[in-house]
Amino acid sequence: MKLYEEKYALMINESTFNKKVGKNIKRYRLLYSANVSDMTQSDLAKKIGVSVSLIGGLESEKMSQGISLYNLYKISEVLKVPINKFFE
């Protein structure tokens, strides 16, 4: 059991992971807005084909909304950010 505990000691829980990804989606969306062109939650939702409530839920600090890898990929393409940046 000790080996299992050591191997997974660095893992974060799902809620913390989802909040980190959502915080970075918001960060890069706002950077895109400041440096390229205005990008609201509604604009981003339309471009990737999801609801505005999904984007709002992802960016919310109070919620822990998950996202599929495919939708995260689409967000990375729209915002022109390598997908790995959302996990940092």
Secondary structure by P-SEA (a helix, b strand, c coil): caaaaaaacccccaaaaaaaaaaaaaaaaaaaaaccccccaaaaaaaacccaaaaaaaacccccccccaaaaaaaaaaaccccccccc
